[in-house]
Amino acid sequence: MRFVRIFALVLALSPLSVLAAEGTFSRGLSTAQEFFPIAVWLQSPNNAERYRAIGINTFVGLWQGPTKEQLDLLDRAGIRLICEQNSRSLRFKDRATIVGWMHGDEPDNAQSLGNDKGYGPPVSPATIVDSFHRIHNLDPDRPVMLNLGQGVAWDGWHGRGARTNHPEDYPRYVKGCDIASFDIYPGCHDNAEIAGKLWYVPLGVDRLRRWTEGRKDVWCCIETTRISNESRKATPGEMRSEVWMALIHGARGIIYFAHQFKPKFIEAGLLADEEMAREVGAVNRQIKELSPALNSPDVPRACRVASSQQNVPVHFAVKRAGGATYVFAVAMRPGATQATFTLADTADATVEVLGESRSIKAQGGTWNDRFKNYQVHLYRIGKH
């Protein structure tokens, strides 16, 4: 995986959010309310137990696989797999371990011509759609994932070659998948236009949801290492903000990118960074606990928010599950602000701030809270 504008305050509550994803698949991922896809990209099944321990339930991609040994390791860890459909993988089509197929990574980027000949154009959308139909013809019981590059969020990404500044390609690309995913890594990005601007992550989610008309699940890749930037990497706090920005904007799955390439190659770079692995585990535990709410539809007009600083908007999503109302909120820019939340229900309430050992009194359904530097607050009102 290789490497604007202010959004409306209530973008996460758009009508697209209430549309169900297309398609159900008898051999696909679990559809239980208690399950939320939390994946890692292209990692060795030898580390499956270690990834399970920090909340990973899905692997996306395998090197030179799958093999029986790889699938057995994933089974023992209770982890499912989305992988390329090929002659090897089709031999294991009856194994429940495999829950989806994928195209080659980032076909929207310029493609290597090999032998130091440079790069040609991206794979065409028409080719992706044809491949999608071939994959489904061989196995209609599993969804097909398409992971796209940073051009999803950044029109000026030069890695698209001749198709740079052609976002109109993407509505055609996503016709070739059941799950649309993408990656952009602002925490360790080396271009000043993107570097440090975490909001490019939810921008890409918004665009994919729009391009799929809300009818296909959108997943999002999240950085956890310096990748190739020797001077900067995302902090654990920035990783957490990116995850919740994506979820609040409607992502239905998270994929962690775990490789480090410089100053030396570490395949499981996430696991090698104890601080990052600890925070990824904490975020994943929250996602698992909140999965019934995350898998529930957004509740339009249930809440509104006003930020005291116009240049630090606060975006949010409202969910209901288990008799409780949840408000998930994140500051979309660096800097500090005070947000005022007002529920449509004007009754007095106690607002529990999840994971922060505090609560807030909401008189008349209104409460205030402070946000700084892309901070996330998760609120629960009512029954626990």
VMD Tcl script that draws the C-alpha trace (Angstrom):
set ca {
  {0.00 0.00 0.00}
  {1.39 3.39 -1.00}
  {0.79 6.48 0.10}
  {-10.41 20.66 1.01}
  {-12.76 21.42 2.33}
  {-14.68 21.84 5.59}
  {-17.52 19.33 5.76}
  {-20.99 20.04 7.05}
  {-21.22 19.43 10.74}
  {-23.72 16.64 10.40}
  {-22.24 14.83 7.40}
  {-22.17 11.58 9.33}
  {-25.95 11.74 9.50}
  {-26.51 11.85 5.75}
  {-29.30 9.78 4.21}
  {-26.68 7.42 2.75}
  {-25.97 6.13 6.24}
  {-29.33 4.40 6.50}
  {-29.02 2.46 3.25}
  {-28.13 -1.19 3.69}
  {-25.11 -2.57 1.87}
  {-25.89 -4.65 -1.20}
  {-25.65 -8.40 -1.09}
  {-25.51 -11.12 1.51}
  {-23.05 -13.95 1.17}
  {-23.46 -17.40 2.69}
  {-19.70 -17.81 3.14}
  {-18.85 -14.19 3.88}
  {-18.02 -12.39 7.10}
  {-20.30 -12.72 10.10}
  {-23.37 -10.51 9.99}
  {-23.91 -10.68 13.77}
  {-24.45 -7.32 15.46}
  {-21.63 -8.23 17.86}
  {-19.09 -8.59 15.02}
  {-17.20 -5.70 13.45}
  {-14.41 -6.39 10.90}
  {-11.00 -5.42 12.33}
  {-8.27 -6.51 9.95}
  {-4.54 -6.36 9.35}
  {-2.96 -6.09 5.91}
  {-0.68 -8.76 4.41}
  {0.74 -10.30 7.57}
  {2.15 -13.73 8.29}
  {-0.26 -16.22 9.88}
  {2.65 -17.15 12.17}
  {1.66 -14.00 14.09}
  {-2.07 -14.75 14.07}
  {-2.26 -15.40 17.83}
  {-0.43 -12.16 18.59}
  {-2.79 -10.23 16.35}
  {-5.81 -11.94 17.89}
  {-4.56 -10.77 21.30}
  {-4.90 -7.13 20.20}
  {-8.35 -7.61 18.70}
  {-7.69 -8.51 15.06}
  {-10.35 -10.85 13.64}
  {-9.54 -10.74 9.91}
  {-6.44 -10.99 7.70}
  {-6.50 -9.25 4.31}
  {-3.99 -10.68 1.83}
  {-1.33 -13.39 2.10}
  {2.14 -13.83 0.67}
  {2.32 -16.86 -1.63}
  {-0.77 -18.46 -0.27}
  {-3.01 -19.66 0.96}
  {-1.56 -22.96 2.08}
  {-3.15 -25.51 4.39}
  {-0.64 -24.58 7.08}
  {-1.51 -20.88 6.82}
  {-5.24 -21.58 7.01}
  {-4.75 -23.90 9.99}
  {-2.86 -21.16 11.86}
  {-5.64 -18.67 11.18}
  {-8.29 -21.18 12.25}
  {-6.55 -21.82 15.54}
  {-6.55 -18.09 16.23}
  {-10.20 -17.71 15.18}
  {-9.20 -15.28 12.42}
  {-10.87 -15.13 9.00}
  {-9.21 -14.36 5.67}
  {-9.86 -12.24 2.58}
  {-7.36 -13.19 -0.12}
  {-6.74 -13.26 -3.84}
  {-8.77 -15.79 -5.77}
  {-6.34 -18.03 -7.64}
  {-5.73 -21.71 -8.36}
  {-4.28 -22.19 -4.85}
  {-7.07 -20.46 -2.97}
  {-9.84 -22.12 -4.98}
  {-8.59 -25.51 -3.73}
  {-9.72 -24.34 -0.27}
  {-13.06 -22.89 -1.36}
  {-14.92 -25.14 1.08}
  {-13.00 -23.90 4.11}
  {-14.84 -21.40 6.28}
  {-11.55 -19.61 6.96}
  {-11.84 -17.75 3.65}
  {-14.61 -15.15 3.84}
  {-13.85 -12.99 0.81}
  {-11.82 -12.45 -2.35}
  {-9.79 -9.43 -3.36}
  {-8.45 -7.76 -6.48}
  {-4.77 -6.92 -6.72}
  {-3.89 -3.94 -4.52}
  {-4.35 -0.35 -5.72}
  {-5.23 -0.90 -9.39}
  {-6.03 2.83 -9.61}
  {-2.31 3.67 -9.33}
  {0.15 3.69 -12.24}
  {1.28 0.11 -12.84}
  {4.90 -0.98 -12.99}
  {6.13 -2.11 -16.41}
  {8.88 -4.18 -14.79}
  {12.60 -4.44 -15.56}
  {13.18 -0.76 -14.71}
  {10.92 0.32 -17.56}
  {8.95 2.73 -15.42}
  {5.20 2.89 -15.03}
  {2.25 2.59 -17.32}
  {-1.36 3.67 -16.76}
  {-3.56 2.34 -13.97}
  {-5.65 -0.76 -14.48}
  {-8.82 0.43 -16.18}
  {-12.15 0.39 -14.32}
  {-13.57 -1.81 -17.07}
  {-10.87 -4.42 -16.39}
  {-11.71 -4.38 -12.67}
  {-15.41 -4.85 -13.38}
  {-14.69 -7.76 -15.74}
  {-12.46 -9.35 -13.08}
  {-15.19 -8.85 -10.48}
  {-17.65 -10.83 -12.59}
  {-15.10 -13.62 -13.19}
  {-14.44 -13.91 -9.45}
  {-18.16 -14.12 -8.68}
  {-18.74 -16.64 -11.45}
  {-16.23 -18.96 -9.75}
  {-17.64 -18.31 -6.28}
  {-20.82 -16.28 -5.78}
  {-20.91 -17.05 -2.04}
  {-18.20 -14.62 -0.90}
  {-17.86 -10.85 -1.33}
  {-15.12 -9.24 -3.41}
  {-12.98 -6.48 -1.88}
  {-11.32 -3.74 -3.89}
  {-8.60 -1.73 -2.14}
  {-7.82 1.56 -3.84}
  {-4.99 4.03 -3.30}
  {-4.76 7.52 -1.91}
  {-6.25 9.03 -5.07}
  {-9.61 8.25 -3.46}
  {-9.02 11.16 -1.07}
  {-6.34 13.19 -2.86}
  {-7.02 14.20 -6.47}
  {-3.45 15.46 -6.92}
  {-1.76 12.15 -6.06}
  {0.87 11.85 -8.80}
  {1.13 8.09 -8.30}
  {-1.86 7.72 -10.60}
  {0.31 8.79 -13.54}
  {-1.76 9.72 -16.57}
  {-4.97 9.54 -14.48}
  {-3.86 12.04 -11.84}
  {-6.67 14.56 -11.18}
  {-9.30 12.22 -12.61}
  {-11.60 11.41 -9.68}
  {-14.34 10.54 -12.15}
  {-12.66 7.11 -12.53}
  {-13.70 6.03 -9.05}
  {-17.48 5.66 -9.43}
  {-16.62 3.20 -12.20}
  {-13.99 1.35 -10.16}
  {-16.39 0.65 -7.30}
  {-18.80 -1.12 -9.63}
  {-16.22 -3.92 -9.50}
  {-16.54 -4.85 -5.83}
  {-18.81 -5.66 -2.91}
  {-16.51 -4.01 -0.35}
  {-14.70 -0.79 -1.29}
  {-11.57 0.12 0.68}
  {-8.74 2.64 0.35}
  {-5.58 3.86 2.05}
  {-4.03 7.23 2.80}
  {-1.57 7.81 5.65}
  {-1.36 11.49 6.67}
  {0.49 10.85 9.93}
  {3.62 9.70 8.11}
  {3.01 11.34 4.74}
  {5.95 13.11 3.10}
  {3.91 15.61 1.07}
  {3.05 18.88 2.80}
  {-0.40 18.91 1.21}
  {-1.36 15.77 3.19}
  {1.12 15.48 6.06}
  {-0.54 15.78 9.46}
  {-4.01 16.40 7.96}
  {-5.82 13.44 9.48}
  {-9.14 14.49 7.97}
  {-8.08 13.12 4.59}
  {-8.99 9.70 6.03}
  {-12.72 10.47 6.54}
  {-12.74 12.46 3.30}
  {-11.91 9.23 1.46}
  {-14.60 7.35 3.38}
  {-17.17 10.00 2.45}
  {-16.24 9.84 -1.20}
  {-16.43 6.05 -1.37}
  {-19.82 6.10 0.33}
  {-21.03 8.65 -2.18}
  {-19.58 6.81 -5.17}
  {-21.15 3.53 -4.02}
  {-24.42 5.37 -3.26}
  {-24.24 3.88 0.24}
  {-25.07 0.43 -1.14}
  {-21.72 -1.25 -0.50}
  {-19.66 -1.50 2.65}
  {-16.73 0.91 2.83}
  {-13.58 -0.06 4.72}
  {-10.58 2.09 5.52}
  {-6.87 1.39 6.00}
  {-5.17 2.95 9.04}
  {-1.44 3.60 9.52}
  {0.40 2.16 12.52}
  {4.10 2.59 11.56}
  {6.41 5.11 9.93}
  {6.15 3.02 6.72}
  {8.99 4.72 4.75}
  {9.22 8.06 6.57}
  {12.32 7.94 8.77}
  {11.53 11.25 10.47}
  {7.80 10.98 11.25}
  {5.18 8.41 12.08}
  {1.62 8.59 13.34}
  {1.33 8.67 17.12}
  {-0.98 6.22 18.91}
  {-3.35 9.14 19.52}
  {-3.40 10.05 15.83}
  {-4.10 6.42 14.94}
  {-7.06 6.44 17.33}
  {-8.38 9.67 15.82}
  {-8.12 8.29 12.28}
  {-10.02 5.14 13.28}
  {-12.87 7.06 14.89}
  {-13.02 9.67 12.11}
  {-13.49 6.79 9.68}
  {-16.13 5.08 11.84}
  {-18.06 8.29 12.49}
  {-18.13 8.94 8.74}
  {-19.53 5.49 8.05}
  {-16.64 3.03 7.60}
  {-17.86 -0.55 8.15}
  {-14.45 -2.15 8.55}
  {-10.93 -1.18 9.62}
  {-7.66 -2.53 8.16}
  {-4.40 -1.73 9.96}
  {-1.30 -1.32 7.81}
  {1.50 -2.89 9.85}
  {4.62 -2.89 7.64}
  {7.69 -0.73 8.15}
  {10.03 -0.36 5.16}
  {12.61 2.17 6.43}
  {15.11 2.47 8.02}
  {14.79 -1.32 7.93}
  {12.07 -3.70 6.85}
  {9.83 -5.04 9.61}
  {6.83 -6.99 8.37}
  {5.02 -6.87 11.72}
  {6.03 -3.30 12.49}
  {2.84 -2.79 14.49}
  {3.69 -5.65 16.84}
  {7.27 -4.38 17.16}
  {6.03 -1.04 18.52}
  {4.74 -1.83 22.01}
  {3.13 1.56 22.56}
  {1.25 1.47 19.25}
  {0.23 -2.17 19.69}
  {-1.12 -1.40 23.16}
  {-3.25 1.50 21.84}
  {-4.45 -0.50 18.82}
  {-5.56 -3.18 21.27}
  {-7.42 -0.60 23.37}
  {-9.16 0.87 20.31}
  {-10.13 -2.59 19.12}
  {-11.59 -3.51 22.50}
  {-13.76 -0.37 22.31}
  {-14.87 -1.23 18.78}
  {-15.78 -4.77 19.85}
  {-17.71 -3.51 22.88}
  {-19.53 -0.93 20.77}
  {-20.09 -3.12 17.72}
  {-23.88 -3.45 18.26}
  {-24.07 0.35 18.14}
  {-21.61 0.69 15.24}
  {-23.60 -1.86 13.25}
  {-26.84 0.02 13.89}
  {-28.19 2.71 11.56}
  {-27.44 6.35 12.21}
  {-30.25 8.23 13.95}
  {-30.93 11.41 11.95}
  {-31.76 14.62 13.79}
  {-31.26 12.99 17.21}
  {-28.53 15.48 18.13}
  {-26.85 18.65 16.98}
  {-23.47 20.10 17.90}
  {-21.96 23.57 17.82}
  {-18.22 24.20 18.03}
  {-16.94 27.36 19.72}
  {-14.13 27.55 17.13}
  {-15.30 27.58 13.53}
  {-11.91 26.32 12.34}
  {-12.20 23.24 14.59}
  {-15.47 21.56 13.56}
  {-16.69 18.57 15.55}
  {-18.26 15.72 13.58}
  {-20.41 13.06 15.16}
  {-22.66 10.05 14.64}
  {-25.64 9.05 16.74}
  {-26.54 5.38 17.25}
  {-29.00 3.45 19.38}
  {-28.41 -0.04 20.78}
  {-29.43 -1.96 23.88}
  {-31.74 0.80 25.03}
  {-28.95 3.41 25.07}
  {-28.16 6.35 22.82}
  {-24.56 6.75 21.71}
  {-22.93 9.91 20.39}
  {-19.48 9.34 18.88}
  {-17.64 12.63 18.26}
  {-14.25 13.81 17.00}
  {-12.58 17.16 16.38}
  {-11.77 17.38 12.69}
  {-8.83 19.80 12.92}
  {-5.94 20.51 15.29}
  {-6.49 23.15 17.95}
  {-8.88 23.44 20.89}
  {-12.61 24.03 20.98}
  {-15.62 23.63 23.21}
  {-18.48 21.66 21.70}
  {-22.08 22.04 22.79}
  {-24.23 18.95 22.19}
  {-28.02 19.20 22.21}
  {-30.20 16.09 22.04}
  {-33.62 16.18 20.42}
  {-34.86 14.65 23.68}
  {-34.78 17.61 26.05}
  {-35.05 15.58 29.27}
  {-32.26 15.91 31.84}
  {-29.73 13.10 31.46}
  {-26.39 11.78 32.63}
  {-23.86 11.38 29.83}
  {-21.20 8.72 30.40}
  {-17.91 9.47 28.64}
  {-16.72 6.02 27.65}
  {-13.17 5.06 28.54}
  {-12.52 8.30 30.44}
  {-13.91 7.50 33.92}
  {-16.15 10.57 33.97}
  {-19.71 11.63 33.32}
  {-21.42 14.91 32.43}
  {-24.81 16.25 33.45}
  {-26.94 17.16 30.43}
  {-29.60 19.59 31.60}
  {-32.42 19.79 29.13}
  {-30.51 17.31 26.95}
  {-27.54 19.71 26.49}
  {-23.92 19.32 27.57}
  {-20.51 20.86 26.83}
  {-17.14 19.22 26.41}
  {-13.62 20.23 25.41}
  {-11.79 18.86 22.36}
  {-8.21 19.44 21.26}
  {-6.03 18.23 18.41}
  {-8.31 15.70 16.73}
  {-9.56 14.41 20.09}
  {-12.25 11.72 20.25}
  {-15.03 11.51 22.86}
  {-17.53 8.65 22.98}
  {-20.76 9.27 24.88}
  {-23.48 6.96 26.14}
  {-26.84 8.16 27.43}
  {-29.31 5.82 29.08}
  {-29.35 2.10 29.71}
  {-26.03 0.28 30.02}
}
mol new
graphics top color blue
foreach p $ca { graphics top sphere $p radius 0.5 }
foreach p [lrange $ca 0 end-1] q [lrange $ca 1 end] { graphics top cylinder $p $q radius 0.2 }
display resetview
